[in-house]
Amino acid sequence: MNFILVYITAKDKEQALSIGKTLVEERLCACVNILDSMTSIYQWEGEITTDNEAVLIAKTITEKFDALQNRVKELHTYTCPCIVSIPISDGSAQYLHWLKSSL
């Protein structure tokens, strides 16, 4: 079993809370951390844009990534939301056991 963190940006804390709650309720991830009020600078449609966003960090397994990604796209207001996975190479055995059992 391969554990991953999924990094997702949202337009604001309310959207992040809504998406995060759904992902946990549907057992697509075991836990979501939300970081409010991050500043993002990016190019979109030929323009440099600066926005305040929220970040979700979801903890799950690679086998659930496709379903999680699809669900985020259904719930998200962005045309092209940031949804990327980061492998967890090591961690507390007790925590990883909890994560696995929560899925």
N, C-alpha and C positions, 0 to 999 in steps of 0.2 A: 504494500500500500504506500503510495507516494503522497505526502502531505504538501499542500501549497498555500500560499497567501495570495489572495486576489485583490489587486489594487484597483479601485474604481473611483472616478470623480463624479460628483453630482452638483447640480446648480446651487443648492443650498442645504442647510441642515435638515429642513423638513423633508426634502426629497430623499436625502440620505437615510433618514430615520424610516421612511416608508419602504424604501427598497430593502434596507437591512432587516427590518422586521419580517418582511415577506420571505426573504432568503432563509432566515432562521426557522420561521414557521413551516416552510416547505422542506426543511431539512436538506437544503442545498449547501448549507454551510453550518458549522457548529456555533460560530460566534462572529459578530461583526463589531469592529471598533470604528467609531466615527470621530474624525478630526474636523472641527468646524473652522471656517474662515481662513482658508488657505488662498493665497494669491497665485493665479496662473497667468502666464504670459505665453501666447501661442499664435501661430498663423492660422487663420480660417478665412477661406474664400478670398485669398490675396491680401488680407489685412492683418496687421499685428493687433492682437486683442489682449486686453488685461481684464480679468474677471476675478471676483471672489467666488470660491467654490468650497465644497466640503469633500472630504476624502473618506471612503469606506475601505476598510481592510477586512476582508472575509477570510476565515480559516476553514479549509475544506481539503478534499482529496482530488487528484487529477481526474479520477473517473467521474466526478460531478461537475467538472469545469464547463463542458459544453452546455449542459442543462442550466447551470448558473448563468453563464454568459447569455444564453437565449432569454432567460427570464428577466435579467437586467435590461436587455434591449427592449423587451415588451413594456417594462415599467418606466423606462427613462424618457425624458423629454428631449434629450440631445439626439441629433441625427447620427452622430458618430461618437458615442461615449467611450471614454478610456476604460478598458477592461483588460488588465494584463495579469498573468500569473507569475509568481516567483516561487521556485522550489524551496521547501524547508529541508535543509540538509541534515539537521540534527535538532534535538530539543529534549526537554524534560520528558522522560519516559511516562511519568504519571500524567502530565498534560497531554501528550500525544495519545495516550490510552483514553483519556476523557474525550478528546476530540473525535477519535474513531467511534466511540460508543454513542456520541451525540448525533452522529449522522445516520 
